[in-house]
Amino acid sequence: MVEANQLLLDLRGAPSLTRDDLVVSAANLNAASLIDNWPHWPSPWAILIGAKGYGKSHLAEIWCEAAQAHRVNPSELSDVDLDEAQQGRPILIDGLSEGNFDETRTFHLMNAVRNAQQTMLITAENNPALWRLETADLRSRFKAATTVEIGEPDDALLRAVLAKLFADRQINVGPDIVEYLATRIDRSLGSANHVVNLLDREALKSKARITKPLIARVLETIDSE
């Protein structure tokens, strides 16, 4: 007989990043509101700031789909990107980092977005306005952008995300399992997704239910790595 939370087939795949999949709490409420309020932003440019694993890319993906935006590789800005902006296409730069982009091209891209009366979303781990930039005018653009910081996932967000990750994989676990796991992993959405994936695989491989001893073994394996 098959256990209730045993996954029969490995049907995992890429995680869904739709608006319906977004769990909102105090930690990311302002960021979610920014995305939901598009295109009624106070400036042409918006910047989402948050550490790795805080959910920036999920929010960026929601916006990109809603705005039908052109996605730009931050380290490889091209004339094609500038042309897309000049033609009035919203622009997404997901993962801008200090020292890893062309300042002049980025400045021109931001100007093109403004001149076309369009919008641009940038995600970064820290505020670009505070970076060591050679282009003063670019810093002024970053300072003029609508900037929202995503906070560290709080208890409510982390537990809700864990519950949803299990449910998405058709794994039935009780609140005690969610609570046990939430207090033993790094406080990030990336960590939650990684651990649930490992638990899913281990449960499938061993044909076992997800229990506290199984969680402890998987977490011990992660620690040893």
C-alpha positions, 0 to 999 in steps of 0.5 A: 500500500502506498503511503500518503506522502510518498511521491509515485513519480518524479514529476518535479521540474522547474518551480512555478514562479507565477503570482499565485505561487508568491507567498506574501508576508511582512518581509516582502509585502512592499516588494509585492505591492510594487510589482502589483502596482505596475505600471503606476510607478512614481519613476520609470525605474524600480530597484528590488534589493535583497540578499540571495534567496530572498525571492527577488527573481520570483518577483522579477519573473512575475513582473516580466510576465505581466509587463511582457518585458525584455530580459537583459543580461546585466554583464552583456548589455547590447545594442539589441537591448537598447533598441528594445528600450527605444521601441518602448519595451519594458526592461528587466535586469535581474541580478545586477552586481557591482563591477559586473556591468557596463556603466555607460550602456546601462546609463543609456539604457535607463535614459532610453526607458525614460524617453520611451515613457516605459519602465525598467525593473532592476534586482540587486543584492545591495543598493546600486546607488551606494556602489563605487561608480565612475559614472556620476550620472548613472548614480543619480539615475539609481538614486532617482529610482523607486527602491524597495528592499526585501527583508529576511524571510520571517517565520510566517513566510518561511513556514508558508513557503515550506508548506507550499513547496511540499504541497506543490510536490504532492507531499502531505506533511503535518504542521509539526514537520514544517515547524521542525524543518523551519527551525533547522534551515537557513532563513532563505527561500532558496534554502527552503526550496533546496532542502525540500527538493532533497527530501523529496528525492530521498523519500522517493528513493527510500520509499519512505515518508518524510519524518523528523529522522529523515529530515535530520539525516538529510540536513546532516548530509547538507552540513557535511558538504 
